[in-house]
Amino acid sequence: MGRQLMTGLSGRSEDSHIPGVADDLAGFPGVEPRRHVLSRREFLRMIEVLGRFAGGRRQLVLLLVDLSRFDWVNDAFGLEAGDRVLGDLAEAMRRVAGDTSVVGRLDGDQFGILAFVESQASALAMGEELLAIVRAPLTLDGDVIRLKARIGISPYVLHDDPTAATLRYAGAALSEAKVRDADEPVLSYPADREAVDRRATTYRSLHTAFEERDLRVAYQNIVDLRTGGVEGAEALLRWRTRDGLQIGPEEIVPVAEEIGLIGAVGRWVLDEALSTASTRSTSAGRPITVAVNLSARQFGDPDLVSEVARILGRHEIAPGQLAIEVTESLAVDEQRAARIFEDLRALGVRVGLDDFGTGQSCLSYLRSLPIDFIKIDRAFVGEVDRDRRAQRIVETIVALARDLGLVTVAEGIETEAQRLAAAEAGCLYGQGFLFGRPELVG
């Protein structure tokens, strides 16, 4: 196969031959890979083979095409009919991709296309053509159906394991397309790839890092905006990997939830935070509070309240020195959230909403949830000193909170002007780089 295809693309020949095995659904005979739809195993091998010819004016790209909710076709028309649709789509994709490309079926309803293109714009244009193919009306057993797909694209990546890396970046772009519910292809850019690599590192090594005590807790001070005195701190999870990457809670927590580690990590963070609060209180000669964030999975733990009570008792610290922060998005089930908040407050623990003002139900939560404080999101605080509308929003939030008996904390204060504006708006407390970056203890 490869000799004719490679010569046409690069003027070079390739002696290795990948035996063509027809995709059962497409029904193609075993011929050249550019003439039929490859199996997953064959397609992965082709990434490696074609990668040898990447570079110069023609770039090799991988397009991942994922059909959205194709299972409804199987449910409505049967598996055999669904297979016919997939076979027709595979053939249509092969025609669109052209003779300088190969197509493979990677999963039940996911396809891959390897193509040589002249630019990123060409890759995106091919993605648009593939989407048009999927969107075109199909007649199935006399009924007209319409399908949707999401597409992620990555250039071939020079790497220790180029096949795995290229698939990983294209997969990340596909995930982004799904999150955005994008009706256009999403391309992986170099800046995106660093985040993907960090996530891959987190998946591979988080268990080991936790077991070997490589995770740390940093603390960022919360200050009184009137006096400048430190009233407490927020506990923030940190991880410095063996190869020097700095990974924060926004990257650690989602992975810990997915791999079933969040319960253990969450208990450890709470234990560390209360231990530090106890030590700081002794040194200061007065109670120092500490705020700890709950993740979605922790929030759903039926033993959450008893765990909090147990750890408080172990450190012999007053419950009022602990503040639990929950983002608005975690409190979607308001009735359940209200019960948990009530139980935590019954212990004497203070409960509040983090990132207040950015969610769709923030005002509803003020009515329905028993809370003690709100932290005004940095999106408003960052503009409070120079944008009149942001200032009015902060003033309105503070006034409403005051009427409801709630304490307000302004997040993300980085300048003296922001501190003054937040204080003038009525915020009692503030947090941000102006008062210090998060610091590790011990």
Protein Blocks (a to p, Z undefined) as FASTA:
>chain_A
ZZmmmmmmnopacfbdcdddddfklopacddfklpccdfklmmmmmmmmmmmggcjbdcd
ddddddehklmmmmmnojklmmmmmmmmmmmmmmmnommbccddfbfklccdddddfbfk
lmmmmmmmmmmmmmpccdeehiacddddddddddddddfblmlmmmmmmmmmmmmmmmno
pabdcdddfklmmmmmmmmmmmmmmmmmmmnopaccdddddddfknopafbdcddddddd
fkopacdfklmmmmmmmnopmmmmmmmmmmmmmmmmmmmmmmnopacdddddddfklmmp
mklmmmmmmmmmmnopafklpccdddfklmmpmmlmmmmmmmmmmnopacddehihjamk
lmmmmmmpccfbdcddfklmmmmmmpmklmmmmmmmmmmmmmnopacddehiabfklmmm
mmmnopabdcdjknopcddeZZ
